[in-house]
Amino acid sequence: MRRFGLSVCSPRVAAVALPLLLTCSALALASAGVLAQRTQFQIDPAQSTVHFALGDSLHHFAGTFQIASADIAFDPTLHQIHGRIAIDSATGNSGSKARDKRMANEELRAGDFPTVTFEPESYTGDVSLSGPSQIQVSGMLTLLGQPHPITMPMSIQMNGRHCTASGQFDVPYIAWGLKDPSMLFVKMQKQVRIDLTLNGQILQQ
């Protein structure tokens, strides 16, 4: 039977088709929910490290900073990522108390800017929820209150719920507003190499 140009199926066909349609719709919604599911990287600051290295015309020195807080969430299907990693500006340890005090008070101005932060915004590459992955993470590094865009390669290693993420990048600290520590006969490099290692647990949301 046709009404107003539309086909009207019989009650028997409708009785079979309607449950099938509802089942397919439910499966489609469930699949969309899985695809949109976020993965939380719950980072343990005590088990994570920030290494820095800088050289001059005479020697090379390196050290560490402590991570104050860190939390990252990402969607491995949509390549979305957000969160914040905060590094304690006053915790620089290069093995020289005088140099570390000068670095905290005069160069990083920890009293005014207690943290250096990185906020990821996007990444390229695929994150596997088991085994190793290689990605490129882009975001904003805020130093002395000023944001700077950076992109760093990161290696991801998943082992069950445990995750280790390691990345490396250079900071052109003089161009970004820090003092040049060079002296008359000692010329410092213009970039600091940063090695970041994050350890934590993966949580599905």
Number of C-alpha atoms within 10 A of each C-alpha: 8 8 7 5 7 8 9 11 12 9 9 8 10 12 11 10 13 11 11 12 11 11 12 12 12 12 12 11 12 12 12 11 11 11 13 15 16 19 17 20 24 18 23 17 20 13 13 19 19 19 18 22 16 16 17 15 11 9 9 11 12 16 16 18 19 20 25 18 16 21 17 17 20 21 16 19 13 14 14 16 21 16 15 18 20 20 22 18 26 20 19 24 19 18 12 12 11 9 12 18 15 13 22 20 14 13 18 22 17 18 12 11 16 19 24 21 23 22 23 23 18 16 23 13 12 14 21 13 17 14 12 15 16 17 16 15 19 19 20 17 21 18 20 19 13 11 16 13 13 16 19 16 16 20 17 21 20 18 14 11 13 16 21 21 20 19 19 17 17 16 17 14 16 14 11 14 13 16 13 14 14 13 8 5 9 13 14 18 17 17 16 18 16 19 16 19 18 23 20 21 16 21 13 10 10
